[in-house]
Amino acid sequence: MKIYEKYIRRCIELAKNGLGTTYPNPLVGSVIVHEGKIIGEGWHKKSGEPHAEVNAVNSVKDKSLLKKSTIYVSLEPCSHFGKTPPCCDLIIKNGIPNVVIGTVDPNIKVAGNGIKKLIEAGINVTFGILEKECNELNKRFFTFHEKKRPYIILKWAESQDGFIAPLTKSEQKPVWITNEFSRQLVHKWRSEEQAILVGTQTVIDDNPKLDVRDWTGNNPIRIVLDQNNRIPKDSHVFNNQTKTIVFSKSAASNPKESSNFEGIDFGENIAQQIVQILYKHQIQSVIIEGGQQTLQTFINENLWDEARIFIGNNCFENGIKAPITAFKNIEKQTIENDALIIYRNNDYYNYF
């Protein structure tokens, strides 16, 4: 069993190369082993492109070895036709006699059918290897399919004395609390999530771009709360750089072709309404970088999975207070002179 874990760990390492580029597909890595030696590796890089198993098989120089090999894969091979053919068929066609799987796919289109198909073809199948770690790898994918909502990350920065912003400022741009390295890390995080969400006042006060300009990767879908349609139409969030979804009291005419308006009731259960609509839009993960009110809304409704909080090295003495929390389950890091504290919601976070 230890040797199985060794190669599934390698599958997980490979799969992480696709973080931020595979949506709506999961992160998957695959390794092919012959007589104790890795002869092929691959990972899923982008939706519509070959899956991990295909890339692993294609990387094997001597295909005759496949009939005496074991293929390891972090997630159950697919058994249905999507944008690409079923990986199960590829494994069966190449006569690979042994398959070792990290965890079962929660997608109803697979959900054990891949394992069943392989067994019926006479292949030796082992699954549930490092299952906890494989579930953690695909926490976004699993949350989406099992809980019918995106994986939700709260993010904010606060001063040493507990403020997220000053009461007043002279320019329409952010007042930085953290150092440049922390800000670059946030852009990396943005590249890993499918969407980013902010509130009305954040857009009006800062006119943010909500992109990944300090990192290499895809810009997330922008989600903006604008109850009374107060956001100026020339704001950065309405440029054509990427898609924007706006939540308001009622659906309105799009200010830009790239925008979509969704009407919700701002009277109650705002966060729940938002995540239901984001699920409809097939959004698997969202990082919330809004102001105090927006963040507090999700906290109060207990709709979050992670909270990533920076504490800078400065003091405001007065200003807008950070959200009120009672978070537990802490991880702490230091980034130059900033502290980064990561909380996980035990009510929703089932993959540790």
C-alpha positions in Angstrom: 0.0 0.0 0.0 2.9 2.4 0.7 4.1 2.0 -2.9 0.6 3.0 -4.0 0.7 6.1 -1.9 4.1 7.1 -3.4 2.7 7.2 -6.9 -0.6 8.8 -6.0 1.4 11.6 -4.3 3.2 12.1 -7.6 -0.2 12.2 -9.3 -1.3 15.0 -6.9 1.9 16.9 -7.6 1.3 16.7 -11.4 -2.4 17.6 -11.1 -1.6 20.9 -9.3 0.0 22.1 -12.5 -3.5 22.6 -13.8 -4.8 24.8 -11.0 -6.8 27.7 -12.4 -6.9 26.4 -16.0 -9.0 23.2 -16.0 -12.5 24.7 -15.0 -15.1 23.2 -15.2 -13.0 20.0 -15.1 -11.2 18.7 -12.0 -7.5 18.6 -11.4 -6.1 15.2 -12.3 -2.6 13.7 -12.5 -1.6 10.3 -13.8 1.5 8.1 -13.6 2.3 4.9 -15.4 4.7 2.4 -13.7 6.4 -0.6 -15.2 8.5 -2.9 -12.9 9.0 -0.1 -10.3 10.0 2.6 -12.9 7.8 5.5 -14.0 7.5 5.3 -17.8 4.8 7.9 -18.3 3.3 10.9 -16.7 0.6 13.4 -17.5 -1.9 15.9 -16.1 -5.1 17.6 -17.3 -4.1 21.0 -18.5 -7.3 22.6 -19.9 -11.0 21.8 -20.5 -11.4 20.3 -24.0 -7.8 19.1 -24.1 -6.6 15.5 -23.4 -7.2 14.2 -19.8 -4.3 13.2 -17.5 -4.5 9.5 -18.5 -4.3 10.3 -22.2 -1.3 12.5 -21.7 0.4 9.8 -19.5 -0.2 7.1 -22.1 1.0 9.3 -24.9 4.2 10.0 -23.0 5.2 6.3 -22.9 7.8 5.7 -25.6 7.4 1.9 -25.7 3.7 1.2 -25.8 4.2 -2.5 -25.6 5.1 -2.0 -21.9 1.5 -0.8 -21.1 0.2 -4.4 -21.1 2.5 -5.1 -18.1 2.1 -1.8 -16.2 0.0 -0.1 -13.6 -1.6 3.3 -14.2 -2.1 5.5 -11.2 -4.6 8.4 -11.3 -5.7 10.8 -8.6 -9.4 10.8 -9.6 -11.5 8.0 -11.1 -11.2 7.8 -14.9 -14.2 9.1 -16.8 -16.5 6.7 -18.4 -18.6 9.1 -20.5 -18.2 11.1 -23.7 -17.7 14.8 -23.1 -15.4 17.1 -25.0 -13.0 14.1 -25.1 -13.6 10.3 -25.2 -13.8 8.2 -22.0 -10.4 7.5 -20.4 -11.7 4.1 -19.3 -11.9 3.1 -23.0 -8.3 4.2 -23.5 -7.1 2.1 -20.5 -9.0 -0.9 -21.7 -7.9 -0.5 -25.4 -4.2 -0.4 -24.3 -4.6 -3.5 -22.2 -3.3 -1.9 -19.0 -3.9 -4.6 -16.4 -3.8 -2.6 -13.2 -5.4 0.7 -12.2 -4.9 2.5 -8.8 -7.2 5.4 -8.1 -7.0 8.1 -5.4 -10.7 8.9 -5.0 -14.1 8.4 -6.7 -15.4 11.2 -8.9 -18.5 12.9 -7.4 -19.8 14.0 -10.8 -23.0 12.1 -11.4 -21.8 11.4 -14.9 -19.0 9.2 -13.5 -19.6 8.5 -9.7 -18.3 4.9 -9.7 -19.2 4.1 -13.2 -15.6 4.4 -14.4 -14.5 1.9 -11.7 -17.3 -0.5 -12.6 -16.5 -0.4 -16.3 -12.8 -1.1 -15.7 -13.6 -4.1 -13.4 -16.1 -5.5 -15.9 -13.3 -5.4 -18.5 -11.2 -7.7 -16.2 -8.8 -5.0 -14.9 -7.5 -5.1 -11.3 -8.8 -1.8 -9.7 -7.7 -0.4 -6.4 -9.2 2.9 -5.1 -9.3 5.0 -2.0 -5.5 5.6 -1.9 -4.7 8.9 -0.1 -8.4 9.7 -0.5 -8.3 12.6 1.9 -5.5 14.3 0.0 -7.1 13.7 -3.3 -10.4 15.2 -2.1 -8.4 18.2 -0.8 -6.8 18.6 -4.2 -10.3 18.9 -5.8 -12.1 20.7 -3.0 -13.6 23.2 -5.5 -14.9 20.4 -7.8 -16.2 18.3 -4.9 -17.9 21.3 -3.2 -19.6 22.2 -6.5 -20.9 18.7 -7.2 -21.7 17.6 -3.7 -23.0 20.9 -2.1 -24.3 22.5 -5.3 -22.4 25.8 -4.8 -19.0 27.2 -5.4 -16.1 26.8 -3.0 -15.9 30.1 -1.1 -12.8 31.9 0.0 -13.0 35.1 2.1 -10.0 37.4 1.8 -9.2 40.8 3.4 -6.3 42.8 4.9 -6.6 44.6 8.1 -4.3 47.0 10.0 -2.6 46.2 13.4 -5.5 48.0 15.1 -8.3 46.1 13.2 -9.3 48.4 10.4 -9.7 47.4 6.7 -9.8 50.9 5.3 -9.6 54.5 6.5 -12.8 56.5 6.9 -11.8 58.9 4.1 -9.3 59.1 1.4 -8.3 61.6 -1.3 -8.0 59.3 -4.4 -10.2 56.6 -6.0 -7.7 53.8 -5.5 -6.9 51.3 -2.7 -5.1 52.3 0.4 -2.6 49.5 0.8 -2.3 47.7 4.1 0.0 44.9 3.0 3.4 44.7 1.3 4.1 44.0 -2.4 4.8 40.3 -1.8 1.4 39.8 -0.2 -0.3 41.7 -3.0 1.4 39.5 -5.5 0.3 36.4 -3.6 -3.3 37.7 -3.8 -3.0 37.9 -7.6 -1.8 34.3 -7.7 -4.8 33.3 -5.7 -7.1 35.1 -8.1 -5.5 33.1 -11.0 -6.5 29.9 -9.1 -10.2 30.7 -8.6 -12.9 30.9 -11.2 -14.5 34.1 -9.9 -13.9 37.1 -7.7 -16.6 39.0 -5.8 -16.8 42.5 -4.5 -19.5 44.9 -3.2 -20.7 48.2 -4.5 -18.7 50.5 -2.3 -15.4 48.7 -3.1 -16.0 49.4 -6.8 -17.0 53.1 -6.2 -14.2 53.8 -3.8 -11.3 51.9 -5.5 -12.4 51.3 -9.1 -10.5 47.9 -9.0 -9.6 45.9 -12.1 -9.9 42.6 -10.2 -7.4 41.0 -12.6 -4.1 39.0 -12.2 -1.7 41.7 -13.6 1.0 40.8 -11.0 0.9 37.1 -11.9 0.6 34.9 -14.9 -2.8 33.2 -15.4 -6.4 33.6 -16.2 -8.4 36.6 -15.0 -11.3 35.4 -12.8 -14.9 36.2 -13.7 -15.9 39.4 -11.9 -19.0 39.3 -9.7 -20.3 42.7 -8.4 -23.1 43.4 -5.9 -24.9 46.6 -7.0 -28.3 46.7 -5.3 -29.4 50.1 -6.7 -27.2 50.2 -9.9 -24.9 52.9 -8.5 -21.7 51.8 -10.0 -20.5 54.1 -12.9 -20.7 52.5 -16.3 -17.1 53.5 -17.0 -15.7 51.5 -14.1 -13.0 48.9 -14.8 -15.3 46.1 -13.9 -17.4 46.9 -17.0 -14.5 46.7 -19.5 -14.3 43.8 -21.9 -11.3 42.2 -20.2 -13.4 39.3 -18.8 -17.0 38.5 -18.0 -18.8 40.4 -15.2 -21.9 39.3 -13.4 -23.8 42.0 -11.5 -26.3 41.3 -8.7 -29.0 44.0 -8.4 -32.6 44.4 -7.2 -33.7 43.5 -10.7 -32.2 42.4 -14.0 -31.2 45.5 -16.0 -29.9 46.3 -19.4 -26.2 45.4 -19.7 -23.9 48.4 -19.6 -21.4 46.4 -21.6 -21.8 43.3 -23.8 -19.5 41.3 -21.4 -21.9 41.9 -18.4 -24.7 39.8 -17.0 -27.3 41.1 -14.6 -29.0 38.9 -12.0 -31.9 40.1 -9.9 -32.0 39.1 -6.2 -33.9 40.0 -3.0 -31.5 42.1 -0.9 -33.9 41.7 2.1 -32.6 38.4 3.4 -30.4 35.4 2.7 -28.3 37.4 0.2 -25.3 35.0 0.3 -27.5 32.0 -0.2 -29.2 33.5 -3.3 -25.8 34.5 -4.7 -24.3 31.0 -4.4 -27.4 29.4 -6.0 -27.1 31.7 -9.0 -23.3 31.2 -9.2 -24.0 27.4 -9.3 -26.4 28.0 -12.2 -23.5 29.8 -14.0 -21.3 26.7 -13.4 -18.9 28.7 -11.2 -16.9 26.3 -9.0 -15.0 28.7 -6.8 -15.1 32.3 -5.8 -12.7 34.5 -3.8 -14.5 37.3 -2.0 -12.5 40.5 -1.7 -15.4 42.8 -0.8 -15.7 45.4 1.9 -16.8 44.9 5.5 -20.5 44.6 4.7 -20.1 42.1 1.8 -17.7 39.9 3.8 -19.9 40.0 6.9 -22.9 38.9 4.9 -21.2 35.6 4.0 -19.9 35.2 7.5 -23.3 35.7 9.1 -24.9 33.2 6.8 -22.0 30.8 7.5 -21.4 30.4 3.7 -17.6 30.2 3.4 -14.9 27.5 3.3 -11.7 29.4 3.9 -10.8 32.8 5.2 -7.4 34.3 4.3 -6.7 37.4 6.4 -3.6 39.6 6.2 -2.5 41.7 9.1 -0.3 44.6 8.0 2.3 46.4 9.9 0.5 49.8 10.0 -2.2 51.4 12.1 -5.1 53.6 11.0 -6.3 54.6 14.6 -9.8 54.9 13.1 -11.6 53.7 10.0 -13.8 50.9 8.8 -13.6 48.0 11.1 -12.7 44.5 10.0 -15.5 41.9 9.9 -16.6 40.3 13.2 -15.6 36.7 13.3 -15.4 33.7 15.7 -13.1 31.7 13.4 -11.1 28.6 14.6 -8.8 26.1 12.9 -5.9 28.4 12.3 -2.8 28.3 10.1 -0.3 31.1 10.4 2.4 32.4 7.9 4.6 35.4 7.7 5.2 37.3 4.5 8.0 39.8 5.1 6.4 42.1 7.8 2.8 40.9 7.1 1.0 38.2 9.0 -1.2 35.8 7.0 -3.8 33.8 9.0 -5.9 31.1 7.2 -9.1 29.8 8.8 -11.1 26.8 7.7 -14.8 26.4 8.2 -15.3 23.1 10.0 -19.0 23.1 9.2 -18.2 22.9 5.4 -14.6 21.9 5.1 -14.6 18.1 5.1 -11.4 17.4 3.2 -8.8 17.5 6.0 
